[in-house]
Amino acid sequence: MALASDKQANEENELMLALPKERGLYGGPYLHLFQDFWCPSFYFQGVINFQKHFLAKDNDVFVASFPKSGTTWLKALTFVIVNHQRFSSFENHPLLSSNPHELVSAPEFILSHDLDDQILSLSNMSEPRLFSTHIPFSSLPKTITESNCKIIYICRNPFDTFVSAWEFSTKIKSVFSHALTFEEAFEKYCNGISGFGPWWSHMLGYWNASITRPEKVLFLKYEDLKEDTLFHVKRMLEFLGSSVTREEEGTTVIENMINLCSFEKMKNLKVNQSGYMHNVAEKKNFFRKGKYRSTLQQLVGKVELVGKIEFVGKVENRTVVDCNSDEPAMVESNGDKTTRRTACGKKCDIEMIKKNEKSVMFATYIDTG
């Protein structure tokens, strides 16, 4: 068994080494182009093990996101909801003594080592099991996509996502050598070269899944969640089939959930102010600002931006739902254009902005029909 395992590991390592590679944001680990996304080298073995060996259960819940899109916050909110019956007290809750990333693990990370032990540990987890992932929808294990498990995806303004990732990298990149400059990192990001990128295909993959299977994938925007947290947490509760909203004091319970997971609350907890995650990143660095819409000021003067820039944001109104139809549109990419077609035949194009003759994800939706 050990020999077979070693042989498989060697074959997968050879596969990784044969793939196109680029230097990642943090300068150290390479990104390898695998299944049309850029997989960090230290995740590669775990991604393959995840795809081959993970057995999903119908009541599993996954928090999915592109890195630095509000993952920590969504993990906390989802953990509170999924485990409300087990931990109904907000005075002695696990989130008060553990970081959200310690409570909600990513299979592509934990399955990168001690495979047999980790698989056994996953199978013995109390149900419903809650996981997180950064893997694009198209590369998820079939046991996830073909089962009835639930996925909550959070999307964030790509400018804020990049700046958050950059700021995070400056806190840990001393561990690595040959770190990228801001301009180099941004250029790569605009070309889709970032961990689990490109950003646009990652986002569109989960968006399309939320349209075709709304009972399986809930698509959230970080900005919307910030603007009206109560409304969107209620959406999460309904999506997950929680009974909280039907309780006599449901709103009070939900507000307590939100307060427990608030940025200021989590940031100021002792457990999140000291210690490291995976011996690389300080826990406090997972709580940067919790704000948005200030990113453009940080980019201006550092990188030349061409054209009108808006977040590909209004995913729940005219942009992707035709004014004469309640049915959302499917998204298809074709060169520099991404087209959405609605049931009544009208279409909306995503006009890709040009930067140095290359299409990037910073897009403006335009109605054309």
Secondary structure, DSSP 8 states (H G I E B T S, - for coil): -HHHHHHHHHHHHHHHHHS-EEE-TTSSSEEEEETTEEEEHHHHHHHHHHHHH----TT-EEEEE-TTSSHHHHHHHHHHHHTTTT---SSS-GGGTS-HHHHSB-HHHHTTSSHHHHHHHHHTS-SS-EEEE-S-GGGS-HHHHTSS-EEEEEE--HHHHHHHHHHHHHHHGGGSSS---HHHHHHHHHTT-STT--HHHHHHHHHHHHHH-TTTEEEEEHHHHHHTHHHHHHHHHHHTT-SGGGSTTHHHHHHHHHHHT-HHHHHHSGGGTS-EETTTEEGGGG-S----S-HHHHHTTTS---S----S--TTSTTTB-TT-SSB-EEEEETTEEEEE-TTS-EEEEEEEEETTEEEEEEEEEE--
